[in-house]
Amino acid sequence: MKALIAISLLSLLPLHAADKKQETEPRVIVGGQVRAPGPVRFEKKLTLYAAIQSARGANEFGAEKRVKILRNGKATTYDMTDDKQKLTQLEPGDVIEVPQKNILGR
């Protein structure tokens, strides 16, 4: 019985070590109306569009014309239908919010 418990506990150790590593990696958070909200690993030259696509894109309720980046306590709104704004460079720690469409579907 003790051996079985020890083996079970040992199998959990790598998972815990991976969690610690993930906490120290730079990342951005993508939330709101996306298919897979959560943290996205930050890489050099990560764009707003790429981060949203890493969260499997906006869902059918996502307002792509009003995407917000929260950075250093300030919110800035971007239009993902504008190719230039899609290429906005992100910084580690940015929070991206894809809001819900309004009654007009925007």
C-alpha positions as CSV (number, residue, x, y, z in Angstrom):
1,M,0.0,0.0,0.0
2,K,2.8,2.4,0.9
3,A,4.6,1.7,-2.3
4,L,1.5,2.4,-4.3
5,I,1.0,5.8,-2.6
6,A,4.7,6.6,-3.1
7,I,4.5,5.8,-6.8
8,S,1.3,7.9,-7.1
9,L,2.9,10.9,-5.4
10,L,6.1,10.6,-7.5
11,S,4.0,10.8,-10.7
12,L,2.7,14.2,-9.6
13,L,6.1,15.8,-9.1
14,P,6.8,16.7,-12.7
15,L,3.4,18.3,-13.0
16,H,4.2,20.5,-10.1
17,A,7.6,21.5,-11.5
18,A,6.0,22.3,-14.9
19,D,3.4,24.5,-13.1
20,K,6.3,26.5,-11.4
21,K,8.0,27.0,-14.7
22,Q,4.8,28.2,-16.3
23,E,4.3,30.8,-13.5
24,T,7.7,32.4,-14.3
25,E,7.3,32.5,-18.1
26,P,6.1,35.8,-19.5
27,R,2.6,35.7,-20.8
28,V,-0.5,37.7,-21.8
29,I,-4.0,36.9,-20.7
30,V,-6.8,36.7,-23.3
31,G,-10.3,36.8,-22.0
32,G,-13.9,37.6,-22.8
33,Q,-15.7,36.2,-25.9
34,V,-12.9,33.9,-27.2
35,R,-13.1,30.1,-27.6
36,A,-10.3,29.3,-25.2
37,P,-9.8,32.1,-22.7
38,G,-6.7,32.0,-20.5
39,P,-2.9,32.7,-20.5
40,V,-1.0,32.8,-23.7
41,R,2.8,32.4,-23.7
42,F,4.4,35.7,-24.6
43,E,6.9,35.6,-27.4
44,K,8.9,38.4,-28.9
45,K,6.9,40.3,-31.6
46,L,3.6,38.8,-30.4
47,T,0.7,40.7,-32.0
48,L,-2.8,41.3,-30.8
49,Y,-4.2,39.2,-33.6
50,A,-1.8,36.3,-32.9
51,A,-2.7,36.3,-29.2
52,I,-6.4,36.2,-30.0
53,Q,-5.9,33.4,-32.5
54,S,-3.9,31.5,-29.8
55,A,-7.1,31.6,-27.8
56,R,-8.8,30.0,-30.8
57,G,-10.2,33.3,-32.0
58,A,-13.3,35.2,-31.1
59,N,-16.5,33.2,-30.7
60,E,-19.8,34.1,-32.4
61,F,-20.5,36.6,-29.6
62,G,-17.2,38.4,-29.8
63,A,-17.1,42.1,-30.8
64,E,-13.9,42.2,-33.0
65,K,-14.2,46.0,-33.5
66,R,-13.9,46.8,-29.8
67,V,-11.0,44.6,-28.5
68,K,-9.3,46.1,-25.5
69,I,-5.7,45.9,-24.2
70,L,-5.3,46.6,-20.6
71,R,-1.7,47.7,-19.9
72,N,-0.4,49.5,-16.8
73,G,-3.9,50.4,-15.7
74,K,-5.0,51.9,-19.0
75,A,-7.4,50.4,-21.5
76,T,-7.0,51.0,-25.3
77,T,-9.5,49.8,-27.8
78,Y,-8.6,48.2,-31.2
79,D,-10.5,47.2,-34.3
80,M,-9.5,43.7,-35.4
81,T,-11.1,44.4,-38.9
82,D,-8.3,46.9,-39.5
83,D,-5.1,45.2,-40.7
84,K,-2.8,47.8,-39.2
85,Q,-4.4,47.5,-35.7
86,K,-4.1,43.6,-35.9
87,L,-0.3,44.1,-35.9
88,T,-0.3,45.9,-32.5
89,Q,2.7,44.6,-30.5
90,L,2.0,43.2,-27.1
91,E,4.0,43.4,-23.9
92,P,4.4,40.8,-21.2
93,G,1.5,41.1,-18.7
94,D,-1.0,42.6,-21.1
95,V,-4.6,41.6,-20.6
96,I,-6.7,41.3,-23.8
97,E,-10.5,41.5,-23.6
98,V,-12.8,40.6,-26.5
99,P,-16.1,42.1,-25.4
100,Q,-19.6,40.8,-26.2
101,K,-21.3,42.2,-29.2
102,N,-24.0,44.8,-28.5
103,I,-27.6,44.7,-29.6
104,L,-26.6,45.9,-33.1
105,G,-24.1,43.1,-33.5
106,R,-21.0,45.3,-33.2
